[in-house]
């Protein structure tokens, strides 16, 4: 795709999130803009992730999980009010959770991409 800002061809990269998880992104190599802001990530299965250049590595500066006593390194930004349920989700508290606590929160509340994957498996 073309960059919406400078019209150059975008390239595919891997991005390492704070939790250490890897996602595939498409960005302009010059101004670093995503060609389609509505679709931030590309399917991993369509790319050889190991051979992709790194776009960003956020794992180096990840803050600690906010769960008291948790010593896990690497964390993910978490919205306690799910965006699909709360129109004003950005006004609700947000904090960092380690990958384990983040997954646990979504499992227990039946929200987020974790539950979406389960629903897709059950209905397929």
N, C-alpha and C positions, 0 to 999 in steps of 0.2 A: 504494500500500500504506500501511498504518498503521504508525506508529512503535511498536516493541515496548516502549519505555520510557514515552512520554508519550501515545501513542495519537492523535497528530495525523497529518494526511495528509503523506506524504513528497513530495518534489519531485525532479525530475531536473536534474542539473547536469553540467558538464564539469569534469574534474580534469586539471591539467597536471602530469605526473610529472617527476621530476628530469632525465630524459633529454630532456624537451621533448615527449614523446609525450602525446597527449590521449586520455583514456578517459571514458566516460559512467558516472555513478554516480547512485544514488538515495539520498537522505539526508533526515532530518528537519530542517526549517529551524530548529527551536528547539534541540533537544539534539544534533543532528548525527549521530545514530546511523543505521546502515544497517538497513533493514527486514528484510533477509535476509542475514545475515553469511556464508552459504555461497556466495552469488552476489554478489560484490563489484562486478562491472561489468555494464553493460547493453550490448546490441549497438549499435554505432555506426550501422548502417544504418537503424535504426528511429527515429533522432532527427536533427534539424537541429543538428549540433554547434556550428556557428558562432553560432547564436542562443541557445544555452544559457548561463545565468549560470555563472561560475566558482565552484566549491566550494572548491578549494584550488589554489594554484600553488606546487608544490615546486621548480620550475626555478630559482628565485631563490637558493636556498641549497644547490645540489648540490655535494657534495664531488668532488674529482678522482678519476679512474680510478686504480686501484692498479697498473696495468701500468706498469712502469718506463719512463719517457721519454714516456708518453702525455700529450699536452697537450689532449685533447678535453675540452670542458666538458659538464656534464650527465652524470649517472651514474645507474645503477640498482643497487639492493641485490641482491646475487647470493649464492645458496646453492651452495657448491661440492659439496655432497652433495644431489643432487636428492631432493625430498621423496617422490616416488613410488617411489624406489628404496631409501631409507634411513629406517627407522623412527625413528632418532635424528638426523635431519638437522639439527635445531637445535643439536646438540652439535658439529657440524662447522664449519669456518671459513666465515665470510661476509664479504664485502667489497663495495666499490663498483667497478663496471666501467662504462665508457662504453658507449653503445648499440652501437657497432661491435665492441668486444671482447666484450661480452655475447653478441651474436648469433654471433660467431665461436666462442666457447666452446660454445654450444649446437649449432652446426652440426657441429663436430668431435667432440662427444661424443654426438651424436644424442639429445639430451634436450631437455626443455622444450617450450614452446608452438610454437617454430619447427618442430620435427620433427612435432608433432601436426598442424599445418596441412598439411605435405607428405603425411603418411599419409592424411589426409582426402581430399586431391586425388587421390592414386593409387588409393584404394579406391572413390572415387565413380563 
